[in-house]
Amino acid sequence: MSPVFAHGNLRLYLLSLLADRPMHGYELIQALSDRFGGTYTPSAGTIYPRLAKLEEEGLVVKTVDGRKTVYTITEAGRAELAARGHELDAIEDEVTDSVRRLADEVRAGVDDAMRTLRAELASAAREAKRNATRVDPRQEVRDAARDARAAANAAAREAEVAINDFRQQLRTDLRHRAARGVLPADIVPTIKDELTRVRRVITEALDRR
């Protein structure tokens, strides 16, 4: 999987998440996963060392709530966010690009899986044909059609999941920017043009198969 955050950017992004409300480590991991539509989920080994560094720098404080350690941004942390707001905007753009890139990687993985499935189905069909003492050609055609429909339905479901994940992430990103007043007024034509382009590319890819 391609790198998601450039060096040092995850640290600032964690601060921005904690600026919304205090969270414990798992909540931060889940929040990041949600931002990426499930295409990227950081490990505890990625998150906790950065939280420890933020605490060491006085940008967050931690408190123990039962068995959970809750992290809260400090005034110094908010000051750093305010001072580096332009960097955070750039990181948000990188997150959007990363979601798109990861979604492409997921789709590529699905395509590979479907090709493997089709190859296995074809191999199984040939093996069954060799082993059968009497094969009804009409049943063989029906079986092949059923397998093709099953593979197509599985591919459609996987594609719908990827599309819904991307749609949810983009909606979240747009609303987040709108709430901060940093959503350009002319972004809608760009979104429409890009969506039309992507739809055309996908349709052409489908027609070639």
N, C-alpha and C positions, 0 to 999 in steps of 0.2 A: 504494500500500500504506500502511496506517495505521502511525503511529509505534509502535515496539516497546518501547523503553525511554524512560522519562521522563528529563529532563535530569539528568545526573550518575549515573544508576543503572548504566549500562554499565560505568563505571569500577570501581564496587564489585563488580559481578558478575564482572569479569575477575579481580579479586583473589581472589574465592571459588574460581574455577576453578584459579588458580595455587596455592591452598592445598592442593589435592589432589596436585599434582605439578608440576615445572617443565615448561614447554611452549614451543615456538616459535610464531611468529605463525600459521602455517597450522593448527597443531594447535588453537589457540584458536578460530580461525574454524570449524574442523570441529566442535569441541566445542559451540559455540553452535548450529551448524546441527543437530547431533544433538538438543540440548535442545529445539529447536523442530520436531522431526520433519521437517526439510527444508523447512519453510514459510518460514523466514527464514535467510538466509546473509549475514552482514555482509561488507562489502568491506574490502580491505586499507586503504583510505583512511579507514575508520571505526576500525579496530582499532589500527593502528600509532601514530597521534598520541596515543591514550589510553595506550598502553604507554609512550611517551616521557614523558608527563606523570607517570605513576606512578613511572618511574625518576627523574625530576627531583625528585620529592617524597621519594625514598628508600624507597619502599614496595616496589619490585622492583629487582632487579639483572639485568643481561644478561651472558651469556657467549657467545663464538663457538665453535660446534662444527662445524668444517668450513665449509660454506657457510651454515649455519643459525645464527640468533641465538636462543639459549634464554633465556627469562625465568624468574626464580625469585623467589618472594615473600621479603621480608626479615622480620626480627622486628618491625620497625615496621609492616610491612604486616599481619602477623598480629594485632598489637595493635589496629590500626584495625578489622580484621574483628571482633575480639572486642567492641570498644567499640560497634560499629554492627550487632550481630547482629540487633536488632529491625528495622532497616532492611532487612537482607538477607532476613529472613522476608517482609517486605512485597514486596520485589522478586520473590521466588519466586512469590508470589501473582499479581503482575503478569505474570510469565512465563506462568503457567498461563492467565490471562485472554487474553494475547496469542496463545498457541497456539490457543486456542479461536476467537479473532477471525480469525486468519490462516487457520485451517481453513475458517471460514465464507466468507472471501473466495475461497479456492481453489475451494470448492464452487460459489460464484456464478460464478466464471470458467468452470468446467466446464459449468455450465448454459448460459451464454452461448455457449460453443463448440459445445455440442450443438444449440442452437437454430440457430446459423449452419450447422452441418453438415446439419441437416434441411432448412433452406431451400435450400442448395446442391443437395442430393440431389433435392428436388422440382423445382428449376429445371432440373437436368440431365435429369430424367425427361420434363419437358414439352418440352425442346428435342429430345430423342431422338424423342419422339412426332411432333413437327412434321416432322422430317427423314426419318423412316422412310417408305418407300413402302407398306409393308404391315406392320402391327403385329399380332402375335398377342395378343389380350386376355388369354389365360391366362398367356402369358409375362410380360406387363406386371405382372399380379398377383403372379406368382412373384418378379419382380425387386423389386417394391415391398416384399414381405414379407422378402426377403433383406436389402435395405438397412435395413429397420426393425430386423431382428435384429442386424445389424452395429452400428448406432448404439446399440442397447440394450446390447449386450455391451461396447462401448467405454465407455459411461457407467458400467456396473457395475464395470469394471476401475478407472476413475478414482475411483469412490466407495470401492472397497476400499482403494486406496492411501491416500486421505485418512483413512479409519477406522483403518487399521493405523498410520499415522503418529501419529494422535492417541492411540491405545492405547499405543504405545511410549513416547511422551512422558509421558503420565500415569503409567504404571508407573514410569518413571525418577524422576519427581517424588515419587511416594509412597514409593519405596524410599529416596530421598535423605533425605526428612523422617523416615522411620522410623529410619534409621541415626543421625540426630541427636537422636532422641527427641522430636521436635516434631510428630508426627502425632497429631491428636486421636483419642481412642478412639471418638467418636461420628460420625466422618466417613463410615463405611461406609453407614449409612442415607441420608445426604445424597447420596452418589455413586449409590446405587441409584435414589433418587427422581429425580435429575437425568437419569440414563441412560434411565429409563422415560419421562420427559417428552420428551427429545430423540427417542427412538424413535417416540413418538406423533406428534410434530410432523412427522417425516420421513414416516411412514406416511400421515398425512393429506395431505401435499404430493403423495405418489405417487398417492394415490387421486383427487386432483383432476385429474391429467393424463390 
